Amino acid sequence: GALLLVVEVDALGHGRGDNLLKQVRTNGAAWKAQLEQLVTEFPRHVKTVTGRGYMIGLVLHSEPPPYLTALREAGLLAVVAGGNTIRLLPPLIATKEHLDRATGIIRSVLTKKP
């Protein structure tokens, strides 16, 4: 919460944030493109992908709780963002590899859903 925000603001204020923000923009755009492929792969489950950077929403066609449970059991924490949207919000220090792993977990969960 607040402590994390203070640490991030402090890092941004000392020049380290420029590279971090560049990484978030670059990796976030690539990650969103990967997640948008899930709309095509799983049209019965995923309606659209919203957001930018590392703050991404997966808008589902049905209620999120069963998906959230399956994601958590597979090792990925996510929360409801309102309506049928699952919020994905990795830490700013997440790497491309972390995001790729998250996409793999989501794909695996969607593959198992009827």
C-alpha positions as CSV (number, residue, x, y, z in Angstrom):
1,G,0.0,0.0,0.0
2,A,1.3,3.4,1.1
3,L,4.9,2.2,1.9
4,L,5.2,0.6,-1.5
5,L,4.1,3.8,-3.1
6,V,6.6,5.9,-1.1
7,V,9.4,3.5,-2.1
8,E,8.4,3.7,-5.8
9,V,8.1,7.5,-5.7
10,D,11.6,7.7,-4.0
11,A,13.1,5.5,-6.7
12,L,11.5,7.6,-9.5
13,G,12.7,10.8,-7.9
14,H,16.4,9.6,-8.0
15,G,16.7,8.9,-11.7
16,R,16.3,5.1,-11.4
17,G,12.7,5.4,-12.4
18,D,13.4,6.3,-16.0
19,N,14.7,2.9,-16.9
20,L,12.0,1.2,-14.8
21,L,9.2,3.1,-16.5
22,K,10.7,2.4,-19.9
23,Q,10.8,-1.3,-19.0
24,V,7.1,-1.2,-17.9
25,R,6.0,0.5,-21.1
26,T,7.9,-1.8,-23.3
27,N,7.1,-5.1,-21.5
28,G,3.6,-4.0,-20.7
29,A,2.8,-3.4,-24.4
30,A,4.2,-6.8,-25.4
31,W,2.3,-8.5,-22.5
32,K,-1.0,-6.9,-23.5
33,A,-0.5,-8.1,-27.1
34,Q,0.1,-11.6,-25.7
35,L,-3.0,-11.4,-23.6
36,E,-5.1,-10.1,-26.5
37,Q,-4.3,-13.3,-28.3
38,L,-6.3,-15.1,-25.6
39,V,-9.4,-13.3,-26.9
40,T,-9.0,-15.1,-30.2
41,E,-7.9,-18.4,-28.6
42,F,-10.6,-18.5,-25.9
43,P,-13.5,-16.4,-27.3
44,R,-16.0,-18.3,-25.0
45,H,-14.1,-17.1,-21.9
46,V,-12.3,-13.8,-22.7
47,K,-14.2,-10.9,-24.1
48,T,-11.4,-8.3,-24.3
49,V,-8.3,-7.0,-22.6
50,T,-8.1,-3.5,-21.1
51,G,-5.5,-1.3,-19.5
52,R,-1.9,-0.3,-20.2
53,G,1.5,-0.9,-18.7
54,Y,1.3,-3.5,-16.0
55,M,-2.2,-2.6,-15.0
56,I,-4.2,-5.0,-17.2
57,G,-7.8,-6.2,-17.1
58,L,-9.2,-9.4,-18.6
59,V,-12.9,-8.9,-19.3
60,L,-14.6,-12.3,-19.1
61,H,-18.0,-13.5,-20.5
62,S,-18.8,-14.9,-17.0
63,E,-18.3,-14.3,-13.3
64,P,-14.6,-14.2,-12.3
65,P,-14.5,-16.2,-9.0
66,P,-14.0,-19.7,-10.6
67,Y,-11.2,-18.2,-12.7
68,L,-9.6,-16.5,-9.8
69,T,-9.6,-19.7,-7.8
70,A,-8.0,-21.6,-10.6
71,L,-5.4,-18.9,-11.2
72,R,-4.5,-18.8,-7.5
73,E,-4.2,-22.6,-7.4
74,A,-1.8,-22.4,-10.4
75,G,0.3,-19.8,-8.6
76,L,-1.0,-16.5,-10.0
77,L,-2.7,-13.9,-7.8
78,A,-5.4,-11.7,-9.4
79,V,-8.4,-9.9,-8.1
80,V,-11.8,-8.8,-9.4
81,A,-11.8,-5.3,-10.8
82,G,-15.5,-4.8,-11.1
83,G,-18.1,-6.6,-13.2
84,N,-16.6,-9.6,-15.0
85,T,-13.1,-8.2,-15.1
86,I,-10.0,-9.8,-13.6
87,R,-7.3,-7.3,-12.7
88,L,-3.7,-8.3,-13.3
89,L,-1.3,-6.0,-11.5
90,P,2.3,-7.4,-11.3
91,P,4.9,-5.4,-9.4
92,L,6.8,-2.8,-11.4
93,I,10.0,-4.8,-11.1
94,A,8.4,-7.8,-13.0
95,T,10.5,-8.9,-16.0
96,K,9.3,-10.1,-19.4
97,E,9.9,-13.6,-18.2
98,H,7.6,-13.1,-15.2
99,L,4.9,-11.7,-17.6
100,D,5.4,-14.6,-20.0
101,R,5.0,-17.1,-17.1
102,A,1.8,-15.3,-16.0
103,T,0.4,-15.6,-19.6
104,G,1.2,-19.3,-19.6
105,I,-0.6,-19.8,-16.3
106,I,-3.7,-17.9,-17.6
107,R,-3.6,-19.9,-20.9
108,S,-3.4,-23.2,-18.9
109,V,-6.4,-22.2,-16.7
110,L,-8.4,-21.2,-19.8
111,T,-7.6,-24.4,-21.5
112,K,-9.0,-26.4,-18.6
113,K,-12.3,-24.4,-18.5
114,P,-15.3,-26.0,-20.3
